[in-house]
């Protein structure tokens, strides 16, 4: 393993940023810098340039994103600014200063209407504003900067930030009955596992740039995910499965967004935990 040169993290206060901080501490990685918001606004090109000049990073990790999926339907301009222009700004800075960019993207770039695990070469056809703006960000990075790792992930949760697991635990403690969508299928991803994967890619020193898929192993529905959360946390609550049509949302979501992880496993020798095993770890930590 080659020594890790300076790494800077944008979006450090968010869920994945906090996961990266925890994993970096556990791995004893000291030359990773979690930038405060005033240094790390991805829309402020002058601040970005100053930051790159100061740290001279070999790698920039972009965890900053507009992720409010339903709200994005009404806030296209803001979502596009953060997810497209912000990504473009970091790609330009990496190109100018000679660093590689690790950028986090999403399963929402896909339509998700076929029952086959999604490979990186599958055609991206977003069906929401959020998915569209994330795809535009990917496209800008690919166009500007050859030295990129774009990691598409899905159903992210952890002990940090707001996410499905924490919402379910809160609702499960307050209510006797919950109705959860059972006809959207995908794979939960533990933020700590994704953070470890990002740092493993960097520490490998491999220049196998490109787009990669990363989620935990296995397949589940939101209903089964919720059942798993309540089983593992020993929460007594009745859970009923419902169809997507019974719970209308502003943004349309992919019905099937299971991702094929063959490429990332083979390229970097990464072992990916099964979703329920990682969920058990997270719930233990939340206790």
C-alpha positions, 0 to 999 in steps of 0.5 A, spaced: 500 500 500 502 506 498 502 512 503 496 516 502 497 524 500 493 529 502 486 528 502 480 533 503 473 532 504 467 537 501 461 536 505 464 534 511 458 535 516 453 531 512 452 523 513 457 520 509 462 526 511 461 524 518 462 516 517 469 518 513 471 522 519 470 516 524 473 511 519 479 515 518 480 515 525 479 508 526 484 507 520 489 512 523 489 516 517 491 523 519 492 527 512 485 527 511 482 534 512 475 535 513 473 542 511 468 547 515 463 550 510 466 556 509 472 553 506 468 548 502 462 551 499 462 547 492 459 553 489 464 558 491 470 557 486 475 562 489 474 559 496 475 552 492 481 554 489 484 557 495 483 550 499 486 546 493 492 551 493 493 551 501 492 543 502 495 541 495 491 534 495 492 528 491 485 526 492 478 531 493 472 527 496 465 530 494 460 528 499 456 535 498 450 534 495 442 536 494 439 530 497 432 532 498 428 528 493 421 530 493 423 537 494 428 537 488 422 537 484 420 544 486 427 546 487 430 544 480 435 550 480 438 549 487 439 542 486 442 543 479 447 548 482 449 543 488 449 537 484 451 539 477 455 546 478 458 544 484 461 537 481 463 541 475 467 546 480 471 541 483 473 537 477 476 543 474 479 545 481 482 538 481 484 538 473 488 545 475 491 543 481 493 536 479 488 531 484 483 526 483 476 526 485 472 521 488 465 523 487 459 520 490 453 519 486 446 515 486 442 509 484 437 514 482 440 516 475 437 509 473 430 508 471 430 502 475 424 498 471 428 492 469 429 486 474 436 485 473 442 488 477 445 495 474 452 495 471 456 501 470 455 501 463 447 501 463 444 507 460 442 512 465 435 515 465 433 518 471 426 519 473 426 525 478 430 532 478 434 529 484 437 523 479 437 528 473 442 533 477 446 527 480 447 524 472 449 531 470 454 532 475 457 525 473 457 527 466 461 534 467 466 530 471 467 525 466 468 530 461 473 535 465 477 530 469 479 523 467 482 522 474 475 521 477 472 515 481 464 516 481 461 511 486 454 510 485 450 508 492 443 507 494 439 507 500 444 510 505 444 510 512 448 510 518 448 513 526 449 520 523 445 525 520 438 523 518 436 517 514 431 511 514 434 507 520 433 513 524 426 515 522 424 508 523 427 507 530 423 514 532 417 512 529 417 505 531 418 508 538 412 513 537 407 508 534 403 502 534 402 501 526 407 503 520 405 502 513 411 501 509 412 500 501 414 493 499 414 494 491 421 498 491 427 493 491 434 495 492 440 495 497 441 499 503 448 501 504 451 502 511 455 509 510 461 506 514 462 501 509 462 506 504 467 510 507 471 504 508 471 503 501 472 510 499 479 510 503 481 503 501 480 505 493 485 511 495 490 507 499 490 502 494 494 507 489 490 504 483 489 509 478 483 505 475 479 511 474 471 511 472 464 509 475 463 504 480 457 501 483 457 500 491 452 498 496 452 492 501 450 485 498 443 482 498 436 485 495 431 487 500 424 492 499 423 498 504 418 494 508 423 488 509 428 493 511 424 496 516 422 489 519 429 488 519 430 494 523 425 493 528 427 485 529 434 487 530 432 493 535 427 489 538 422 494 537 415 492 538 411 495 532 406 492 527 408 493 520 404 493 514 406 492 506 403 497 501 404 499 494 408 505 492 401 507 489 398 507 496 403 512 498 404 518 493 410 522 493 412 528 489 418 525 486 418 518 482 423 513 485 426 507 481 422 500 483 428 496 482 435 499 483 439 493 485 446 494 483 452 489 481 458 490 485 462 486 480 467 491 478 469 495 484 470 488 488 474 485 482 478 492 481 480 493 488 479 487 492 474 489 496 469 485 500 462 487 501 458 486 507 451 483 507 446 489 508 443 485 514 449 484 518 451 491 517 445 494 519 446 490 526 452 493 527 449 500 526 443 499 530 448 496 536 452 503 535 445 507 535 444 503 542 
